[in-house]
């Protein structure tokens, strides 16, 4: 089951000290080849852009992605 966390929720779950410690551990794992990181991918279209990022740390049993859109005008669906 997927877990969707927004920035506000993350702030209540993780303090800055713990976040820095986890990031340090993640960068070490990345340097040791234990993390897979897909470069940022952008799909540009006339109304805007769709951006996609993904990474996985199989040894830690975690993976995730971030997808967002941006446009200069309001999109109408």
Backbone as a printed PyTorch tensor [residue, N CA C, xyz], in Angstrom:
tensor([[[  0.8370,  -1.1750,   0.0000],
         [  0.0000,   0.0000,   0.0000],
         [  0.8860,   1.2430,   0.0000]],

        [[  0.5430,   2.1830,  -0.8350],
         [  1.3020,   3.4330,  -0.9240],
         [  0.9450,   4.3540,   0.2320]],

        [[  1.9050,   5.1320,   0.6540],
         [  1.7070,   6.1190,   1.7090],
         [  2.0190,   7.4880,   1.1260]],

        [[  1.0270,   8.3450,   1.0790],
         [  1.1960,   9.6920,   0.5440],
         [  1.4250,  10.6530,   1.7030]],

        [[  2.5620,  11.3130,   1.6920],
         [  2.8920,  12.2840,   2.7390],
         [  3.0950,  13.6520,   2.1130]],

        [[  2.4150,  14.6150,   2.6500],
         [  2.6130,  15.9940,   2.2180],
         [  3.6450,  16.6420,   3.1370]],

        [[  4.1960,  17.7620,   2.6920],
         [  5.2690,  18.4180,   3.4460],
         [  4.8610,  18.7070,   4.8930]],

        [[  3.6510,  19.1760,   5.1020],
         [  3.1780,  19.4870,   6.4570],
         [  3.1960,  18.2420,   7.3470]],

        [[  2.8020,  17.0990,   6.7970],
         [  2.7900,  15.8530,   7.5690],
         [  4.2080,  15.3880,   7.8850]],

        [[  5.1010,  15.5480,   6.9370],
         [  6.4910,  15.1460,   7.1630],
         [  7.0900,  15.9610,   8.3060]],

        [[  6.7950,  17.2400,   8.3490],
         [  7.3380,  18.1020,   9.4100],
         [  6.9080,  17.6490,  10.8010]],

        [[  5.7150,  17.0680,  10.9100],
         [  5.2570,  16.5960,  12.2230],
         [  5.8560,  15.2410,  12.5750]],

        [[  6.3530,  14.5110,  11.5810],
         [  6.8800,  13.1640,  11.8000],
         [  8.3960,  13.1090,  11.9350]],

        [[  9.0960,  14.1060,  11.4120],
         [ 10.5500,  14.0470,  11.3350],
         [ 11.1490,  15.4030,  11.6890]],

        [[ 12.0300,  15.4140,  12.6880],
         [ 12.6840,  16.6770,  13.0340],
         [ 13.9650,  16.8380,  12.2090]],

        [[ 14.5060,  18.0320,  12.1980],
         [ 15.6630,  18.3470,  11.3570],
         [ 16.8870,  17.5120,  11.7210]],

        [[ 17.1290,  17.2860,  12.9930],
         [ 18.2990,  16.5030,  13.4160],
         [ 18.2280,  15.0790,  12.8500]],

        [[ 17.0630,  14.4480,  12.9670],
         [ 16.8970,  13.0960,  12.4330],
         [ 16.9860,  13.0910,  10.9100]],

        [[ 16.4330,  14.1190,  10.2740],
         [ 16.4840,  14.2020,   8.8150],
         [ 17.9230,  14.2860,   8.3210]],

        [[ 18.7410,  15.0970,   8.9700],
         [ 20.1500,  15.2350,   8.5770],
         [ 20.8850,  13.9110,   8.7740]],

        [[ 20.6210,  13.2130,   9.8720],
         [ 21.2780,  11.9250,  10.1330],
         [ 20.9050,  10.8940,   9.0700]],

        [[ 19.6380,  10.8470,   8.6940],
         [ 19.1900,   9.8950,   7.6720],
         [ 19.7870,  10.2500,   6.3150]],

        [[ 19.8410,  11.5420,   5.9930],
         [ 20.4380,  11.9520,   4.7240],
         [ 21.9170,  11.6000,   4.6580]],

        [[ 22.6190,  11.7810,   5.7500],
         [ 24.0340,  11.4150,   5.7840],
         [ 24.2000,   9.9200,   5.5090]],

        [[ 23.3800,   9.1100,   6.1520],
         [ 23.4250,   7.6610,   5.9310],
         [ 23.0770,   7.3210,   4.4820]],

        [[ 22.1020,   8.0200,   3.9160],
         [ 21.6940,   7.7700,   2.5310],
         [ 22.8050,   8.1360,   1.5490]],

        [[ 23.4920,   9.2460,   1.7750],
         [ 24.5900,   9.6400,   0.8870],
         [ 25.7500,   8.6440,   0.9620]],

        [[ 26.0110,   8.1080,   2.1300],
         [ 27.0520,   7.0800,   2.2730],
         [ 26.6430,   5.8300,   1.5030]],

        [[ 25.3820,   5.4170,   1.6480],
         [ 24.8760,   4.2480,   0.9210],
         [ 24.9530,   4.4880,  -0.5850]],

        [[ 24.6420,   5.6960,  -1.0250],
         [ 24.7260,   6.0380,  -2.4450],
         [ 26.1670,   5.9240,  -2.9390]],

        [[ 27.1120,   6.4330,  -2.1700],
         [ 28.5280,   6.3690,  -2.5420],
         [ 29.0200,   4.9330,  -2.6250]],

        [[ 28.4030,   4.0400,  -1.8570],
         [ 28.7800,   2.6260,  -1.8550],
         [ 27.9990,   1.8170,  -2.8900]],

        [[ 27.1950,   2.4870,  -3.7090],
         [ 26.4480,   1.8150,  -4.7640],
         [ 25.2110,   1.0720,  -4.2870]],

        [[ 24.7190,   1.3820,  -3.0990],
         [ 23.5530,   0.6930,  -2.5480],
         [ 22.2400,   1.4090,  -2.8570]],

        [[ 22.3220,   2.5310,  -3.5470],
         [ 21.1310,   3.3200,  -3.8570],
         [ 21.0480,   3.5140,  -5.3650]],

        [[ 19.8610,   3.3520,  -5.9090],
         [ 19.6060,   3.6000,  -7.3200],
         [ 18.9140,   4.9490,  -7.4270]],

        [[ 19.4060,   5.8020,  -8.3040],
         [ 18.8440,   7.1390,  -8.4340],
         [ 18.6550,   7.4570,  -9.9070]],

        [[ 17.4160,   7.6810, -10.3080],
         [ 17.1310,   8.0410, -11.6890],
         [ 17.2160,   9.5540, -11.8240]],

        [[ 17.9720,  10.0410, -12.7890],
         [ 18.0530,  11.4930, -12.9640],
         [ 16.6710,  12.1030, -13.2220]],

        [[ 16.5240,  13.3390, -12.8450],
         [ 15.2660,  14.0770, -13.0600],
         [ 14.8780,  13.9930, -14.5320]],

        [[ 13.6240,  13.7190, -14.7760],
         [ 13.1090,  13.6280, -16.1390],
         [ 11.9910,  14.6500, -16.3110]],

        [[ 12.0380,  15.3950, -17.3980],
         [ 11.0110,  16.4080, -17.6510],
         [ 10.3380,  16.1460, -18.9920]],

        [[  9.0180,  16.1630, -18.9660],
         [  8.2200,  16.0340, -20.1760],
         [  7.5960,  17.4000, -20.4400]],

        [[  8.0960,  18.0740, -21.4690],
         [  7.5950,  19.4150, -21.7620],
         [  6.4940,  19.3420, -22.7990]],

        [[  5.4660,  20.1280, -22.5810],
         [  4.3480,  20.2100, -23.5000],
         [  3.9090,  21.6710, -23.5660]],

        [[  3.0820,  22.0550, -24.5410],
         [  2.7550,  23.4740, -24.7180],
         [  2.2130,  24.1710, -23.4670]],

        [[  1.4540,  23.4690, -22.6530],
         [  0.8490,  24.1040, -21.4820],
         [  1.7530,  24.1180, -20.2520]],

        [[  2.8400,  23.3630, -20.2610],
         [  3.6970,  23.3250, -19.0790],
         [  4.6950,  22.1860, -19.1170]],

        [[  4.9930,  21.6530, -17.9440],
         [  5.9910,  20.5920, -17.8310],
         [  5.5930,  19.6230, -16.7190]],

        [[  5.8650,  18.3520, -16.9510],
         [  5.6810,  17.3040, -15.9520],
         [  7.0760,  16.8360, -15.5520]],

        [[  7.3780,  16.8710, -14.2670],
         [  8.6940,  16.4830, -13.7720],
         [  8.5670,  15.2240, -12.9250]],

        [[  9.5180,  14.2920, -13.1080],
         [  9.4780,  13.0040, -12.4230],
         [ 10.8710,  12.6760, -11.8880]],

        [[ 10.9380,  12.2830, -10.6060],
         [ 12.1860,  11.8520,  -9.9830],
         [ 11.9170,  10.5310,  -9.2680]],

        [[ 12.8890,   9.6360,  -9.2480],
         [ 12.7070,   8.3590,  -8.5570],
         [ 14.0360,   7.8650,  -7.9980]],

        [[ 13.9410,   7.0940,  -6.9110],
         [ 15.1260,   6.4930,  -6.3000],
         [ 14.6970,   5.2620,  -5.5180]],

        [[ 15.6590,   4.3770,  -5.2740],
         [ 15.3900,   3.1710,  -4.4940],
         [ 16.6350,   2.7840,  -3.7150]],

        [[ 16.4060,   2.2520,  -2.5360],
         [ 17.4800,   1.7120,  -1.7000],
         [ 17.0580,   0.2970,  -1.3130]],

        [[ 17.2750,  -0.6840,  -2.2090],
         [ 16.8010,  -2.0470,  -1.9710],
         [ 17.2740,  -2.6540,  -0.6530]],

        [[ 18.5050,  -2.3740,  -0.2540],
         [ 19.0110,  -2.9280,   1.0040],
         [ 18.2280,  -2.4210,   2.2110]],

        [[ 17.5770,  -1.2760,   2.0550],
         [ 16.7710,  -0.6990,   3.1350],
         [ 15.2810,  -1.0010,   2.9560]],

        [[ 14.9350,  -1.6120,   1.8170],
         [ 13.5410,  -1.9490,   1.5520],
         [ 12.6650,  -0.7420,   1.2580]],

        [[ 13.2560,   0.2990,   0.6840],
         [ 12.4820,   1.5070,   0.3980],
         [ 12.7100,   1.9830,  -1.0330]],

        [[ 11.6970,   2.6340,  -1.5540],
         [ 11.7920,   3.3010,  -2.8400],
         [ 10.7330,   4.3890,  -2.8650]],

        [[ 10.8960,   5.3190,  -3.7740],
         [  9.9140,   6.3900,  -3.8540],
         [ 10.0780,   7.2020,  -5.1130]],

        [[  9.0980,   8.0460,  -5.3360],
         [  9.1700,   8.9430,  -6.4800],
         [  8.4390,  10.2300,  -6.1510]],

        [[  8.7460,  11.2330,  -6.9250],
         [  8.0850,  12.5290,  -6.7990],
         [  7.7190,  12.9630,  -8.2070]],

        [[  6.4690,  13.3390,  -8.3820],
         [  5.9870,  13.8070,  -9.6690],
         [  5.2460,  15.1190,  -9.4440]],

        [[  5.5410,  16.1030, -10.2750],
         [  4.8080,  17.3610, -10.1510],
         [  4.7170,  18.0480, -11.5050]],

        [[  3.7580,  18.9370, -11.6190],
         [  3.5630,  19.6880, -12.8520],
         [  3.7330,  21.1740, -12.5710]],

        [[  4.0210,  21.9030, -13.6180],
         [  4.1210,  23.3570, -13.5220],
         [  3.6730,  23.9570, -14.8480]],

        [[  3.0170,  25.1010, -14.7510],
         [  2.6090,  25.7980, -15.9690],
         [  2.5510,  27.2940, -15.6960]],

        [[  2.6000,  28.0620, -16.7430],
         [  2.5100,  29.5160, -16.6060],
         [  1.0540,  29.9740, -16.5680]],

        [[  0.1600,  29.1150, -17.0020],
         [ -1.2670,  29.4410, -16.9970],
         [ -2.0220,  28.3500, -16.2580]],

        [[ -3.2110,  28.6640, -15.8240],
         [ -4.0430,  27.6670, -15.1440],
         [ -4.4750,  26.6130, -16.1540]],

        [[ -4.3470,  25.3500, -15.7730],
         [ -4.7820,  24.2570, -16.6380],
         [ -6.2700,  24.0180, -16.4170]],

        [[ -6.9820,  23.8200, -17.4710],
         [ -8.4150,  23.5380, -17.3920],
         [ -8.6210,  22.1050, -17.8170]],

        [[ -9.3230,  21.3390, -16.9790],
         [ -9.5570,  19.9360, -17.3420],
         [-10.9960,  19.7070, -17.7210]]])
